């Protein structure tokens, strides 16, 4: 765990300098206990009631200024009643929560500080100073991945002083270097208009020599709707050998269960290999990869091979990645689907504003299977944007378009090579505020479409996934 002393830990600044915070224009008198506001306004005389309890009226600006001064002087217990009194001023709610969170983190109540800072960002995700303090709090609780995420967003603020931006970059480099493990788990259910990914056509034409005849498709060969139960996990371990070399162990799985077994889909993948840091902000990795897929209640595919990856962290939180993948596929459904798969993709991530991440990637894949009619070259592009929104929401959209060109025709259906256009779109929204046993709810909408010169492979699919996810 990184020592908190290596982090951005500036003395608390005046709330008026925190972008987006409510201005200190509130001047209505504020009533506070006289002993809590000593020296705030020495010219004012306290008013005492019959019981001997005395009060003094001060403006919120005066109270805020004194609370900040006490916090600057690290007199947190003396500042606390003043900060609590600021809770009476609606215009200063963000300042009040920020100061309360800062006092909490400095006095050891890190969980309380996280709640305060998180409540501000739920409503105003562009608050860089608050995000820096939240990142520091997450780091103090050992949640390095969460800390790195918030440091990365804060790093994109163009108003950050150069020395603070450099400190954040160095801190993120240390976090990546000392990362040990990650794990996430989700479960839910998914209404789906096309659980078997099939065509909606009632018949297809087949070739009998020079004659084409329509073939009626049975129900199992046409699209079917259903509601599936879903679950998934993703995890990894990073075992550090020295300052530059580490061993990566990764595993992930996706499970979809429908009524009966015909469309059940289970995928499990594991990878292991070394990662080498070649510069302060860049690394390469080489992993052996294995995958098993069960479809319709039986083993459908085994894959094994390797992948090479390159990661480069750029200035202001941008990121560039490149991956090559080569694997052997062994199909249990038909030997025609067995062969080699070669893939490559490049991805660029760019921070937008102070809470959104946009990405663009290009990809290509070559399938060299035993049957030329199923061998293909696929290439395309993917664009996406997502991040934190007000009201405690996370949301995003993405879309991809690709082209598939097959090596040879399937003579049963056509004398022309198969050509496909494939499209995919996704929109999601989730809540950061709502949690049940640490799980947060979200909704995904997915749309996929295949336009092909082969009617049998044309397809439309709508799927909504309601799920709860937790990140450890």
C-alpha positions in Angstrom: 0.0 0.0 0.0 1.3 3.4 -0.9 2.1 5.7 2.0 -0.4 8.6 2.1 2.5 11.0 2.4 3.3 10.4 -1.3 -0.1 11.8 -2.3 -1.5 15.1 -3.0 -2.2 16.3 0.5 -2.3 20.1 0.3 -3.6 22.1 3.2 -7.3 22.8 2.9 -7.9 25.7 0.7 -10.5 28.4 0.9 -13.9 27.0 -0.2 -14.4 30.0 -2.4 -11.5 28.7 -4.6 -13.1 25.3 -5.2 -14.7 25.5 -8.7 -18.4 25.2 -8.7 -18.9 25.5 -4.9 -21.7 27.8 -3.7 -20.5 31.3 -3.3 -20.2 32.8 0.2 -22.8 35.4 -0.6 -25.1 34.2 2.1 -25.1 36.9 4.7 -28.2 36.1 6.8 -27.4 35.9 10.5 -26.5 32.5 11.7 -27.1 31.5 15.3 -24.3 29.4 17.0 -23.3 28.7 20.5 -21.2 31.6 21.9 -18.3 29.4 23.1 -18.1 27.9 19.7 -17.5 31.2 17.9 -15.0 32.9 20.2 -12.8 35.3 18.2 -15.0 35.0 15.1 -16.5 38.5 15.5 -15.1 39.9 18.8 -17.0 43.2 18.3 -20.3 41.4 18.7 -21.8 40.9 22.1 -23.5 37.6 23.0 -27.3 37.5 23.8 -28.1 35.4 26.9 -31.5 33.9 27.8 -33.1 33.4 31.2 -31.3 30.1 31.7 -27.9 31.7 31.2 -27.3 30.2 27.8 -25.7 32.7 25.5 -25.7 32.9 21.7 -24.1 35.3 19.2 -25.3 36.0 15.6 -22.6 35.9 12.9 -22.8 35.7 9.1 -22.1 32.5 7.3 -19.1 34.1 5.7 -17.6 34.9 9.1 -18.3 31.4 10.3 -16.9 29.7 7.2 -13.7 31.9 7.4 -13.1 30.9 11.0 -13.8 27.2 10.4 -11.2 27.3 7.6 -8.7 29.1 9.7 -9.0 26.5 12.5 -8.6 23.6 10.0 -5.5 25.3 8.5 -4.2 25.3 12.1 -5.2 21.6 12.4 -7.5 22.5 15.3 -10.1 20.0 14.0 -12.1 19.5 17.2 -12.5 23.3 17.6 -13.5 23.6 14.0 -16.1 20.8 14.1 -19.0 22.7 15.8 -18.5 25.6 13.4 -18.7 23.2 10.5 -21.8 21.6 11.9 -23.4 25.0 12.3 -22.8 25.7 8.6 -25.2 22.9 7.8 -28.0 25.4 8.6 -27.1 27.3 5.4 -28.5 25.7 2.2 -26.2 27.8 0.0 -23.1 26.4 1.7 -24.0 22.7 1.8 -21.1 21.7 -0.4 -18.6 23.7 1.6 -20.0 22.2 4.8 -19.7 18.6 3.5 -16.2 19.2 2.2 -14.9 20.6 5.4 -16.7 17.9 7.4 -15.1 15.2 5.2 -11.7 16.8 5.5 -12.0 16.8 9.3 -13.1 13.2 9.2 -10.2 12.0 7.1 -7.7 14.0 9.2 -9.1 12.6 12.5 -9.2 8.9 11.4 -12.8 8.5 10.2 -11.9 7.6 6.7 -15.2 5.8 5.9 -17.1 8.9 7.0 -14.9 11.1 4.8 -15.6 8.9 1.8 -19.4 9.3 2.4 -19.0 13.1 2.6 -16.8 13.4 -0.5 -18.9 10.9 -2.5 -22.1 12.8 -1.7 -20.6 16.0 -3.2 -19.5 14.2 -6.4 -22.8 12.5 -6.8 -24.3 15.9 -7.3 -21.3 17.7 -8.8 -18.9 15.3 -10.5 -16.7 18.1 -11.7 -15.2 19.0 -8.3 -11.5 18.2 -8.7 -10.4 19.1 -5.2 -13.1 16.9 -3.7 -12.1 14.0 -6.1 -8.5 14.3 -5.0 -9.5 14.0 -1.3 -11.8 11.0 -2.2 -8.9 9.3 -4.0 -6.7 9.8 -1.0 -9.4 8.4 1.3 -9.7 5.3 -0.9 -6.0 4.8 -0.9 -6.0 4.9 2.9 -8.5 2.1 3.0 -6.5 -0.1 0.6 -8.7 0.4 -2.4 -6.0 1.2 -4.9 -8.1 0.7 -8.0 -10.7 3.2 -6.9 -8.0 5.6 -5.9 -6.3 5.4 -9.3 -9.7 5.9 -11.1 -10.4 9.2 -9.2 -6.8 10.4 -9.5 -7.0 9.8 -13.2 -10.2 11.9 -13.6 -8.7 14.7 -11.4 -5.6 14.7 -13.5 -7.5 16.0 -16.5 -8.3 19.3 -14.8 -6.4 21.9 -16.9 -6.4 24.3 -13.9 -4.2 22.0 -11.8 -0.8 23.4 -11.0 2.0 21.6 -12.8 3.5 20.3 -9.6 0.2 18.8 -8.5 -0.4 17.2 -11.9 3.1 15.7 -11.8 2.5 14.4 -8.3 -0.7 12.7 -9.4 1.1 11.1 -12.4 3.8 9.8 -10.1 1.2 8.5 -7.6 -0.7 6.6 -10.3 2.5 5.1 -11.5 3.2 3.8 -7.9 -0.3 2.5 -7.6 -0.1 0.6 -10.9 3.3 -0.8 -9.9 2.1 -2.0 -6.5 -1.3 -3.3 -7.6 -1.8 -6.8 -6.2 -5.3 -8.0 -7.1 -8.7 -7.1 -8.5 -12.0 -8.8 -8.5 -15.6 -7.9 -9.6 -18.8 -9.9 -9.6 -22.3 -9.3 -11.0 -25.6 -11.0 -11.4 -29.0 -10.3 -12.8 -31.5 -11.1 -15.4 -31.8 -10.3 -19.1 -34.9 -10.1 -21.3 -33.8 -11.0 -24.9 -35.6 -10.9 -28.2 -33.2 -13.3 -29.9 -31.6 -15.7 -27.4 -30.2 -18.0 -30.1 -28.9 -15.2 -32.4 -30.8 -16.6 -35.4 -32.6 -15.2 -38.4 -36.3 -14.2 -38.4 -36.8 -15.4 -41.9 -39.3 -18.2 -42.4 -37.4 -19.8 -45.2 -34.0 -19.7 -47.1 -33.2 -20.6 -50.6 -30.9 -23.6 -51.1 -29.2 -24.7 -54.3 -30.0 -27.9 -56.2 -27.7 -27.6 -59.1 -29.0 -24.7 -61.2 -32.3 -24.6 -59.3 -33.0 -22.7 -56.1 -35.7 -24.1 -53.8 -37.0 -22.6 -50.6 -36.3 -24.5 -47.4 -38.8 -23.9 -44.6 -37.0 -23.2 -41.2 -38.2 -24.9 -38.1 -38.6 -23.0 -34.8 -35.2 -24.0 -33.5 -33.5 -22.4 -36.5 -35.4 -19.1 -36.1 -35.0 -16.4 -33.5 -36.6 -17.0 -30.1 -37.1 -14.7 -27.2 -36.6 -15.4 -23.6 -35.5 -14.1 -20.2 -32.1 -15.4 -18.9 -30.4 -15.3 -15.6 -26.9 -13.8 -15.9 -23.7 -13.9 -13.7 -20.1 -13.0 -14.3 -16.8 -12.4 -12.6 -13.5 -10.9 -13.5 -10.4 -11.1 -11.4 -6.6 -10.9 -11.5 -3.5 -11.2 -9.4 -0.2 -9.4 -10.0 2.8 -10.9 -8.4 5.7 -8.5 -8.4 9.2 -10.1 -8.9 11.2 -6.9 -8.9 10.9 -3.2 -9.8 10.3 -4.0 -13.5 9.0 -7.5 -13.7 5.7 -9.0 -12.5 3.6 -12.1 -13.2 0.0 -11.6 -14.3 -2.8 -14.1 -13.6 -6.2 -13.2 -15.0 -9.5 -15.0 -15.2 -13.1 -14.1 -16.2 -16.4 -15.8 -16.9 -19.8 -15.0 -18.3 -22.9 -17.2 -17.7 -26.3 -16.9 -19.3 -29.0 -19.4 -18.3 -32.3 -19.7 -20.2 -35.3 -22.0 -19.7 -34.1 -25.4 -21.0 -30.5 -25.9 -22.3 -30.6 -25.0 -26.0 -29.4 -21.4 -25.6 -27.4 -21.6 -22.3 -24.1 -20.0 -22.8 -21.0 -20.3 -20.5 -17.6 -18.9 -21.2 -14.5 -19.2 -19.0 -11.1 -17.7 -19.9 -7.8 -17.7 -18.0 -4.5 -16.0 -18.9 -1.0 -16.0 -17.3 2.3 -14.5 -18.1 4.9 -11.8 -17.4 4.6 -8.1 -17.5 7.6 -5.9 -18.0 7.7 -2.2 -17.3 9.8 -0.6 -20.0 9.4 3.0 -18.9 7.9 5.0 -16.1 4.4 5.1 -17.7 4.5 2.1 -20.2 4.6 -1.7 -20.0 4.4 -4.8 -22.2 2.9 -8.2 -21.3 3.0 -11.7 -22.8 0.4 -14.2 -21.6 -0.7 -17.7 -22.5 -4.5 -17.8 -22.9 -7.0 -20.6 -22.6 -10.8 -20.5 -23.1 -13.7 -23.0 -22.8 -17.2 -22.4 -24.0 -20.3 -24.4 -23.3 -23.3 -23.8 -25.4 -26.6 -25.6 -25.3 -25.5 -27.7 -22.4 -22.4 -29.2 -24.1 -18.8 -28.2 -24.6 -18.7 -26.2 -27.9 -15.2 -24.7 -28.2 -11.7 -25.0 -26.7 -9.2 -22.3 -27.5 -5.6 -21.9 -26.5 -2.8 -19.6 -27.5 -1.2 -16.4 -26.5 -1.5 -12.6 -26.5 0.9 -9.7 -26.4 -0.1 -6.3 -24.9 1.4 -2.8 -24.8 0.1 -0.1 -22.5 1.2 3.6 -22.5 -0.1 6.2 -20.0 0.0 9.6 -21.6 -0.2 13.1 -20.1 -3.4 14.3 -18.4 -4.7 10.8 -17.9 -4.9 9.7 -21.5 -4.1 6.1 -22.3 -3.0 4.1 -25.4 -3.2 0.3 -25.7 -2.3 -2.3 -28.3 -2.9 -6.0 -28.3 -2.1 -9.0 -30.5 -3.9 -12.3 -30.0 -3.2 -15.7 -31.7 -5.0 -18.9 -30.7 -6.0 -22.3 -31.9 -9.7 -23.1 -31.9 -11.0 -26.7 -31.5 -14.7 -27.0 -32.1 -16.7 -29.9 -30.7 -19.7 -29.0 -32.9 -18.0 -29.5 -36.3 -14.4 -29.9 -37.5 -15.2 -27.2 -40.1 -15.1 -24.6 -37.3 -11.7 -25.6 -36.0 -8.6 -23.7 -37.0 -6.6 -20.5 -36.1 -7.8 -17.1 -35.0 -5.4 -14.1 -35.3 -6.5 -10.7 -33.9 -5.2 -7.2 -33.3 -6.7 -4.0 -31.8 -5.5 -0.6 -30.8 -7.4 1.6 -28.3 -7.1 5.3 -27.3 -8.8 6.7 -24.2 -9.2 10.4 -23.7 -10.6 12.3 -20.7 -13.4 14.8 -21.4 -14.1 17.4 -18.8 -13.6 16.1 -15.2 -15.8 13.0 -15.1 -16.1 11.4 -18.6 -13.8 9.0 -20.5 -14.1 8.6 -24.3 -12.5 5.8 -26.2 -11.9 4.9 -29.8 -10.5 1.6 -31.1 -9.8 -0.2 -34.4 -9.7 -3.9 -34.6 -9.2 -6.7 -37.1 -9.4 -10.5 -36.9 -8.5 -13.3 -39.3 -10.2 -16.7 -38.9 -8.3 -19.4 -40.7 -10.6 -22.4 -40.2 -10.7 -25.8 -41.8 -13.7 -24.8 -44.0 -13.0 -21.9 -46.3 -16.7 -21.0 -46.2 -16.3 -20.2 -42.5 -12.9 -18.5 -42.8 -13.1 -14.8 -42.8 -11.4 -11.4 -42.3 -13.2 -9.1 -40.0 -12.3 -5.4 -39.3 -14.1 -2.4 -37.7 -14.1 0.5 -35.3 -15.6 1.1 -31.9 -16.5 4.4 -30.2 -17.7 5.0 -26.7 -18.1 7.6 -23.9 -19.1 7.2 -20.3 -18.5 8.3 -16.8 -20.0 10.0 -13.8 -23.1 12.2 -14.0 -25.0 14.3 -11.4 -27.6 12.7 -9.2 -25.2 9.8 -8.4 -25.5 8.2 -11.8 -22.9 6.5 -14.0 -23.9 6.3 -17.7 -22.4 5.8 -21.1 -23.0 4.8 -24.7 -20.9 2.9 -27.2 -21.2 1.6 -30.8 -19.2 -0.5 -33.2 -19.4 -1.2 -36.9 -17.5 -4.0 -38.6 -17.2 -5.8 -42.0 -16.8 -9.5 -42.5 -15.5 -11.0 -45.7 -15.5 -14.7 -46.1 -13.0 -16.7 -48.2 -15.4 -18.9 -50.1 -19.1 -19.4 -50.7 -21.3 -22.0 -48.9 -22.5 -23.7 -52.1 -25.6 -25.0 -50.4 -26.9 -21.5 -50.2 -25.1 -19.4 -52.8 -22.3 -19.3 -55.3 -21.2 -15.9 -53.9 -18.8 -15.4 -51.0 -20.6 -14.3 -47.9 -20.3 -10.6 -47.0 -21.6 -9.2 -43.6 -22.0 -5.8 -42.1 -22.3 -6.0 -38.3 -23.4 -3.4 -35.9 -23.6 -3.2 -32.1 -24.8 -0.5 -29.8 -24.9 -0.3 -26.0 -26.3 2.2 -23.5 -26.0 1.8 -19.7 -26.9 3.6 -16.6 -26.2 2.8 -13.0 -26.5 4.3 -9.5 -23.5 5.1 -7.3 -25.9 6.1 -4.4 -27.9 2.9 -4.1 -26.1 -0.1 -2.6 -27.3 -3.4 -1.2 -24.6 -5.5 0.6 -22.1 -3.5 -1.4 -23.8 -4.2 -4.8 -24.9 -1.3 -7.0 -27.7 -1.6 -9.6 -27.4 -0.9 -13.3 -29.3 -1.4 -16.6 -27.7 -2.2 -19.9 -29.5 -2.0 -23.3 -27.7 -3.9 -26.1 -28.7 -3.9 -29.8 -26.9 -6.1 -32.4 -27.6 -6.5 -36.1 -26.1 -8.5 -38.9 -26.9 -7.6 -42.6 -25.7 -10.3 -44.9 -26.1 -11.4 -48.5 -27.0 -14.8 -46.9 -30.5 -14.7 -45.5 -29.7 -17.4 -43.0 -27.2 -15.2 -41.2 -29.2 -12.0 -41.1 -30.1 -11.1 -37.5 -31.6 -8.5 -35.2 -31.3 -8.7 -31.4 -32.4 -6.5 -28.5 -31.3 -7.3 -25.0 -31.8 -5.6 -21.6 -29.7 -6.6 -18.7 -30.8 -5.7 -15.2 -27.9 -6.5 -12.8 -26.2 -5.8 -9.5 -22.4 -5.5 -9.5 -19.7 -5.2 -6.9 -16.1 -4.3 -7.3 -13.6 -5.5 -4.7 
